[in-house]
């Protein structure tokens, strides 16, 4: 069954030969918002930011980072953090987090607002099951990740698939699972994600006709299709980009604006 993301792959909105999924949050925080964080918890302010960033950088999708939104809002939810840490069972913290209706409704509202004003297809980025399980556990004070095994990923993917029902009616084209490890010292020893094992998620996105992909530190893997590629940080200085059916790039926070635009122009 064709997905809505297949249209992006065949006809990238920018006119590039392959679509570019761009994470500009760190760069935008430093350069556009003058050091303030992206206002993930304020949809209207976030809409204004995305209008500036997307217009300047011209990616082929609007990347909505739900992991960042949840992380930002959890700081103001001490009661929820206490509830997440009430039991030590592996996966309990994530299950409790995803069951919170207030945070889920806020995330859905953010996607709704951005999708109504964006000129690019929406990519919903969420932490991959094992990553989100580990992050939820550490957020409520349990830093021991040694007990997390690959099998926990399947149960976590069930929680995530149930949570996704809140986004069913929204115009999402791709669910992107963030499976990085190198960005957080707490995650360096965590077992790797296995996209093929996340049947509850693949079944859900097939029903919604979304695409499904996994982003790791070095790869962009698509469910049921040829891989894409993660653009290395060296690209921003040497201009050498990998090949793939789609590209994922993250703009460095300290990059000079003129250099960023020059390097992005190389992705044709």
Secondary structure by P-SEA (a helix, b strand, c coil): cccccccccccccccccccccccaaaaaaaccccccccccccaaaaaaaaaaaaaacccccccccaaaaaaaaccccaaaaaaaacccccaaaaaaaaacaaaaaaaaaaaaaaaacccbbbbbbcccaaaaaaaaaaaacccccccccaaaaaaaaaaaaaaaccccccccccccccccccccccccccbbbbcccaaaaaaaaaaacbbbbbbcccccccccbbbbbbbccccccccccccccbbbbbbbccccaaaaaaaaaacc
